[in-house]
Amino acid sequence: MAFATCRAGLLVVALGLVTVLATGCAPDTTTLEATVVAQGQLLERLARTSTPAPSPLPTASPTSTPTPIPTPSPVPTPVPSPTGTSTPTLATLVGSVLPSILRVTTSSGVGTGFVVWQADRVLTALHVVEDDPGHVVLLTQDGVQYRATVLAADARRDLALLSVKGLEGKPLPVSSGATVAEPVVVVGYQEGLPGGPSVTRGIVSATRFGPSGVAVVQTDAAVNPGASGGPVLSERGEVLGLVTFGIRGDGSELEGLGFAVAAQELEKFRVDADAGRLGPVPTRTRTPTPTPRSR
């Protein structure tokens, strides 16, 4: 690039642009034209060079607000249902066993018996039927009569098993044993009163052995003549024993005591009867009479 000369002037070159500052200086025409051309070329290059656009700032991703985790409510622990068989009410118990309890009648008196082991078998006390074993009549609560035959008898245990043709009773379950102080119910035709059987209640007072070495259940439930052969029942409706005798004092000397052949003796009797070791009409062995008197 050529520069103009002058006597009093200043040539300034800035950013490729030429400016003549002069006072009274006449520039060289050729030089000025070349300068203008150079400026135009420079401006043209600047125009073609694009200024880079500023890069956009990255947009910040929105920060997600964490969803709160709900605190689980405590689940109540269920109360377990009682296991085992529920105990029926007294009325329900008696109502369920009454059809299985029968009045036993002979020419010498009245006693009680109950269906056990199978539908046409009735168990009673031997002393109820021993005086007239050939004429035993059973009467159900609804008044239906049946003739019965003595299949097996045990004088030592005071038990007799009757066969009743046509009877379709519901056998009562026999318990595995009695517990002292457990509640009991005695059902029987006490005093031979007309109508249905009487129901008395009490507890197991004790478990003992009778005069012949037979296991018996002692109870404070009322036991009167006519109840012999009837069942002593648990609250579950199971037979704890068979009423055999009672003791009562005169006046206020002695409270009533009832005794029943224990359930385990009933099962032993069944085994002996099934094995044919017991005849239908045994020779009765009299046991000592408890004092003051038995019934």
C-alpha positions as CSV (number, residue, x, y, z in Angstrom):
1,M,0.0,0.0,0.0
2,A,1.4,3.5,-1.0
3,F,1.1,6.3,1.4
4,A,0.6,10.0,0.3
5,T,3.1,12.5,1.1
6,C,2.4,16.0,2.3
7,R,4.2,18.7,4.0
8,A,2.0,19.0,7.0
9,G,-0.2,16.1,7.7
10,L,-0.6,12.8,9.5
11,L,-1.4,9.5,7.9
12,V,-3.3,7.2,10.2
13,V,-3.8,3.5,9.4
14,A,-6.2,1.7,11.7
15,L,-7.8,-1.6,11.2
16,G,-6.8,-1.6,7.6
17,L,-8.5,1.8,7.0
18,V,-6.6,4.7,5.9
19,T,-7.5,8.2,7.0
20,V,-5.6,11.3,6.0
21,L,-5.5,14.0,8.5
22,A,-4.1,17.0,7.0
23,T,-4.2,20.7,7.0
24,G,-3.3,22.2,3.7
25,C,-2.1,18.8,2.4
26,A,-3.2,17.6,-1.0
27,P,-3.3,13.9,-1.2
28,D,-2.0,11.9,-4.1
29,T,-5.0,11.0,-6.3
30,T,-3.6,7.6,-7.3
31,T,-2.8,6.7,-3.8
32,L,-6.2,7.7,-2.6
33,E,-8.0,5.6,-5.2
34,A,-5.9,2.6,-4.2
35,T,-6.8,3.2,-0.6
36,V,-10.5,3.3,-1.3
37,V,-10.3,0.1,-3.3
38,A,-8.5,-1.6,-0.4
39,Q,-11.0,-0.4,2.1
40,G,-13.9,-1.7,-0.1
41,Q,-12.2,-5.1,-0.3
42,L,-11.7,-5.1,3.4
43,L,-15.3,-4.2,4.1
44,E,-16.5,-6.9,1.7
45,R,-14.4,-9.5,3.5
46,L,-15.8,-8.4,6.8
47,A,-19.3,-8.6,5.5
48,R,-18.8,-12.1,4.3
49,T,-17.4,-13.2,7.7
50,S,-20.4,-13.8,9.9
51,T,-20.3,-13.1,13.5
52,P,-20.9,-16.4,15.3
53,A,-24.2,-16.4,17.1
54,P,-23.7,-16.8,20.8
55,S,-24.4,-20.4,21.9
56,P,-27.6,-20.5,23.8
57,L,-27.2,-21.2,27.5
58,P,-28.4,-24.7,28.3
59,T,-31.8,-24.8,29.7
60,A,-31.7,-26.3,33.2
61,S,-33.8,-29.4,33.5
62,P,-36.5,-28.9,36.1
63,T,-35.6,-30.7,39.3
64,S,-38.4,-33.1,40.1
65,T,-39.9,-32.9,43.6
66,P,-39.7,-36.4,45.1
67,T,-43.1,-37.9,45.8
68,P,-43.4,-38.5,49.6
69,I,-43.7,-42.2,50.4
70,P,-46.8,-42.7,52.6
71,T,-46.2,-44.2,56.0
72,P,-48.2,-47.5,56.1
73,S,-50.9,-47.6,58.7
74,P,-50.3,-50.4,61.3
75,V,-52.4,-53.4,60.5
76,P,-54.2,-54.6,63.6
77,T,-53.3,-58.2,64.6
78,P,-56.4,-60.3,64.2
79,V,-57.6,-62.0,67.4
80,P,-57.5,-65.8,66.8
81,S,-60.7,-67.6,67.1
82,P,-60.9,-70.0,69.9
83,T,-60.0,-73.5,68.9
84,G,-61.7,-76.7,69.9
85,T,-65.4,-77.4,70.3
86,S,-67.5,-74.7,71.8
87,T,-69.6,-75.5,74.9
88,P,-73.3,-75.5,74.3
89,T,-75.8,-73.8,76.6
90,L,-77.5,-76.0,79.2
91,A,-80.8,-75.8,77.4
92,T,-79.1,-76.8,74.1
93,L,-77.3,-79.6,75.7
94,V,-80.3,-81.1,77.4
95,G,-82.4,-80.7,74.2
96,S,-79.8,-82.6,72.2
97,V,-79.6,-85.6,74.5
98,L,-83.2,-86.1,75.6
99,P,-84.2,-88.2,72.5
100,S,-81.4,-90.6,73.5
101,I,-82.6,-91.1,77.1
102,L,-85.4,-93.6,77.8
103,R,-87.6,-94.7,80.7
104,V,-86.9,-98.3,81.6
105,T,-89.8,-100.2,83.2
106,T,-90.2,-103.7,84.6
107,S,-92.8,-105.2,86.9
108,S,-90.6,-104.2,89.8
109,G,-90.1,-100.5,89.1
110,V,-88.8,-97.7,87.0
111,G,-85.3,-96.7,86.0
112,T,-83.5,-94.9,83.2
113,G,-81.3,-96.0,80.2
114,F,-79.6,-94.3,77.3
115,V,-78.6,-95.1,73.8
116,V,-74.9,-95.8,73.5
117,W,-72.4,-97.3,70.9
118,Q,-75.1,-98.1,68.3
119,A,-78.6,-97.0,67.5
120,D,-80.5,-100.1,68.9
121,R,-78.4,-100.5,72.1
122,V,-79.4,-99.1,75.5
123,L,-77.3,-99.2,78.6
124,T,-78.8,-99.2,82.1
125,A,-78.1,-100.3,85.7
126,L,-78.4,-104.0,86.2
127,H,-80.4,-103.6,89.4
128,V,-83.1,-101.8,87.4
129,V,-83.9,-104.9,85.3
130,E,-82.4,-107.9,87.2
131,D,-85.7,-108.8,89.0
132,D,-87.6,-109.2,85.8
133,P,-85.2,-109.4,82.8
134,G,-87.8,-111.0,80.5
135,H,-90.2,-108.1,80.7
136,V,-88.3,-104.9,80.0
137,V,-90.2,-102.1,78.3
138,L,-88.6,-98.9,77.1
139,L,-90.5,-95.7,76.6
140,T,-89.2,-92.7,74.6
141,Q,-89.9,-89.1,75.5
142,D,-92.5,-88.8,72.8
143,G,-94.4,-91.9,74.1
144,V,-93.2,-94.7,71.8
145,Q,-92.8,-98.1,73.5
146,Y,-90.2,-100.8,72.7
147,R,-89.6,-104.3,74.1
148,A,-86.0,-104.9,75.1
149,T,-83.8,-108.0,75.6
150,V,-80.9,-108.2,78.0
151,L,-77.8,-109.0,75.9
152,A,-75.1,-108.7,78.6
153,A,-75.0,-108.0,82.3
154,D,-72.2,-107.4,84.8
155,A,-73.1,-107.7,88.4
156,R,-69.8,-106.3,89.7
157,R,-70.2,-103.1,87.7
158,D,-74.0,-103.0,88.0
159,L,-74.4,-102.7,84.2
160,A,-76.8,-104.2,81.7
161,L,-76.8,-103.8,77.9
162,L,-80.2,-104.0,76.2
163,S,-81.0,-104.8,72.6
164,V,-84.0,-102.9,71.3
165,K,-85.5,-104.0,68.0
166,G,-86.7,-101.1,65.8
167,L,-85.0,-98.4,67.9
168,E,-83.1,-95.9,65.8
169,G,-81.6,-93.7,68.6
170,K,-78.6,-91.4,68.5
171,P,-75.8,-92.9,70.6
172,L,-74.4,-90.6,73.3
173,P,-70.5,-90.3,73.2
174,V,-68.6,-91.7,76.1
175,S,-66.0,-89.5,77.7
176,S,-62.4,-90.6,78.3
177,G,-62.7,-89.6,81.9
178,A,-64.0,-87.1,84.5
179,T,-62.1,-84.1,86.0
180,V,-62.8,-83.1,89.6
181,A,-64.8,-79.9,89.9
182,E,-66.0,-79.9,86.2
183,P,-69.7,-79.2,85.8
184,V,-72.1,-82.1,85.2
185,V,-75.7,-82.7,84.3
186,V,-77.7,-85.7,85.4
187,V,-80.8,-86.7,83.4
188,G,-83.2,-89.4,84.6
189,Y,-86.7,-90.5,85.4
190,Q,-86.3,-89.6,89.1
191,E,-89.0,-91.0,91.4
192,G,-90.8,-92.4,88.3
193,L,-92.7,-89.1,87.8
194,P,-94.9,-89.1,84.7
195,G,-93.8,-87.1,81.7
196,G,-90.2,-86.4,80.6
197,P,-87.0,-87.0,82.6
198,S,-85.8,-84.7,85.3
199,V,-82.6,-82.7,84.9
200,T,-80.3,-81.8,87.8
201,R,-76.8,-80.3,87.8
202,G,-73.7,-80.1,89.9
203,I,-70.0,-80.9,89.7
204,V,-67.7,-83.9,89.9
205,S,-67.0,-84.0,93.6
206,A,-64.4,-86.8,93.4
207,T,-63.4,-89.9,91.5
208,R,-63.2,-93.0,93.7
209,F,-63.3,-96.8,93.7
210,G,-66.5,-98.4,94.9
211,P,-66.8,-101.5,97.2
212,S,-66.1,-103.9,94.4
213,G,-63.0,-102.0,93.2
214,V,-65.1,-100.4,90.4
215,A,-64.1,-96.8,89.4
216,V,-67.0,-94.4,90.2
217,V,-67.6,-90.7,89.8
218,Q,-69.0,-88.9,92.8
219,T,-71.3,-85.9,92.2
220,D,-73.3,-83.4,94.3
221,A,-76.0,-83.3,91.6
222,A,-79.4,-84.6,93.0
223,V,-79.8,-88.3,92.4
224,N,-83.1,-90.0,93.4
225,P,-84.7,-93.4,92.9
226,G,-85.6,-93.7,89.2
227,A,-82.4,-92.0,88.1
228,S,-80.5,-95.3,88.2
229,G,-79.1,-96.2,84.8
230,G,-79.2,-92.5,83.6
231,P,-76.2,-90.7,82.3
232,V,-74.0,-88.2,84.1
233,L,-73.0,-85.8,81.3
234,S,-70.3,-83.2,80.9
235,E,-71.0,-79.8,79.4
236,R,-69.9,-81.2,76.0
237,G,-72.7,-83.8,76.2
238,E,-70.3,-86.7,76.8
239,V,-71.1,-89.5,79.2
240,L,-68.9,-89.3,82.3
241,G,-70.7,-92.1,84.1
242,L,-73.9,-94.1,84.7
243,V,-75.9,-93.5,87.9
244,T,-75.7,-96.5,90.1
245,F,-76.6,-95.5,93.7
246,G,-76.8,-92.5,96.0
247,I,-76.4,-91.9,99.7
248,R,-78.4,-89.5,101.8
249,G,-78.7,-88.9,105.5
250,D,-81.6,-88.4,107.7
251,G,-82.3,-84.9,108.7
252,S,-79.3,-82.6,108.4
253,E,-76.6,-85.2,109.2
254,L,-75.5,-85.8,105.6
255,E,-76.0,-84.0,102.3
256,G,-76.9,-86.0,99.3
257,L,-74.1,-87.9,97.5
258,G,-74.5,-89.5,94.1
259,F,-72.3,-92.1,92.5
260,A,-72.0,-93.2,88.9
261,V,-70.0,-96.1,87.3
262,A,-67.1,-94.2,85.6
263,A,-66.8,-93.9,81.8
264,Q,-63.7,-96.1,81.7
265,E,-65.6,-98.9,83.4
266,L,-68.3,-98.6,80.7
267,E,-65.7,-99.1,78.0
268,K,-64.3,-102.1,79.8
269,F,-67.8,-103.5,80.0
270,R,-68.3,-103.0,76.3
271,V,-65.0,-105.0,75.5
272,D,-66.1,-107.8,77.8
273,A,-69.6,-107.9,76.2
274,D,-68.2,-107.9,72.7
275,A,-65.8,-110.8,73.6
276,G,-68.8,-112.9,74.9
277,R,-67.4,-112.9,78.5
278,L,-70.7,-111.6,79.9
279,G,-74.0,-113.6,79.9
280,P,-77.5,-112.1,79.7
281,V,-78.6,-113.2,83.1
282,P,-75.7,-113.2,85.6
283,T,-75.7,-114.4,89.2
284,R,-75.7,-111.1,91.0
285,T,-73.0,-110.5,93.6
286,R,-74.3,-108.2,96.2
287,T,-72.0,-105.4,97.2
288,P,-71.9,-104.0,100.7
289,T,-74.6,-101.4,101.2
290,P,-73.1,-97.9,101.9
291,T,-74.2,-96.2,105.1
292,P,-76.5,-94.7,106.1
293,R,-78.5,-96.1,103.1
294,S,-78.3,-96.6,99.4
295,R,-80.8,-95.9,96.7
